[in-house]
């Protein structure tokens, strides 16, 4: 269950990372509320997952999901570069996340 909670926390990290773009420096109330809410829930879920998962593993997986998700959302939603080097780098992060999951106790 902790891995599922951690995954949801990582997805919410993507929401707030992309949400920051839409807040325009927290000057837009709607996106700002969504972003701040996602931040709070993401951190709370990360803390909950860390009750049973190793801190280093949980944090690395959380940030990895956030990084891959935010970069992917940037490509799909914001027209950011989808170069081969960028895709390969994201794949390396995914392999690292999988490796951390498989090697955790």
Residue, then its C-alpha position, 0 to 999 in steps of 0.5 A: x500500500x505504501x508504494x501506491x501512496x507514494x505513486x499518488x504522491x509523485x503524481x501530485x508532485x507533477x500536478x504542482x510542478x506544472x501548476x506553478x507554470x500556470x500560477x504566474x508567480x501565484x498571481x492567478x487564484x485558481x491555479x494557485x489554489x490547485x497548486x498549493x493543495x497538490x503540494x500539501x497533499x503530495x508532501x503528506x502522502x510522501x510522509x505517510x509512505x515513509x512510515x514503512x519505506x526507507x526515506x532515501x528510497x521513498x524520496x528518490x522515487x517521489x522526485x523521480x516520478x515528479x521529474x519524469x512526469x513534469x518533463x513529460x507533461x512539459x513535452x505534451x502540454x507546453x510544447x517543450x523539446x522531445x529530443x532523443x537525448x531528453x527522452x533517453x535521459x527520462x528513460x534512465x530516470x525510469x530505470x532508476x526508479x524501477x531499480x529502487x523499487x526492486x531493491x527495496x526491502 
